[in-house]
Amino acid sequence: DLVLKIAQYLKADLEEYRDVLVVMTREDNDGDPEVINPRKIAPRVEYAAEMQADVLVSLHLNASENKDIHGAMMLDSNGNYNSGAADVAYAIGANILTRLSALGLVNRGHLPRNSQDYKNPDGSVADYYGIVRGGMWRNLPAFIVEHCFMDNANDCGFVSDESYLTRFGICGAMGI
């Protein structure tokens, strides 16, 4: 519910710009379960490609067994395949991280991760995250925004305040 609110605020802010169309995988909690099911990543990437998206952004709130970890981070490409799309995703992610850290969140940076199971079409090591990997394979800049750790004492103050959810959305829109 909180991530959906952030996405709706991001969408509203982005659509203030001329010629911007934001397509979401869901507008409410009753979306297509084949697209919104978090275990079904491929339909999300395919949907974005079908819609001829310029960028694919997956919004999240994080949690950890280590309650001392806090802050915002980007999960993005290792850059092994389709470096142009990876560079665009990195730049947008950096813009968003800068804005989120200005709100008082710790900037945990970019965290690319290599897959242990997948190779890129050129044989190089693929990205771990399906959204990112699928985007790179389709020449679609894709990344994951982890806004904060909602189970951390410091960060939970951000997600329990509606004004910060609004600001998270605005940070995303301005970063894009």
Sequence and secondary structure as in RCSB ss.txt:
>XXXX:A:sequence
DLVLKIAQYLKADLEEYRDVLVVMTREDNDGDPEVINPRKIAPRVEYAAEMQADVLVSLHLNASENKDIHGAMML
DSNGNYNSGAADVAYAIGANILTRLSALGLVNRGHLPRNSQDYKNPDGSVADYYGIVRGGMWRNLPAFIVEHCFM
DNANDCGFVSDESYLTRFGICGAMGI
>XXXX:A:secstr
 HHHHHHHHHHHHHTTSTT     S SSTTS HHHH TT HHHHHHHHHHTT S EEEEEEE  SSTT   EEEE
   SSS HHHHHHHHHHHHHHHHHHHHTT  EEEE   EEEEEE TTSSEEESSHHHHHHHHTT  EEEEEEEET
TSTTTHHHHT HHHHHHHHHHHHHH 
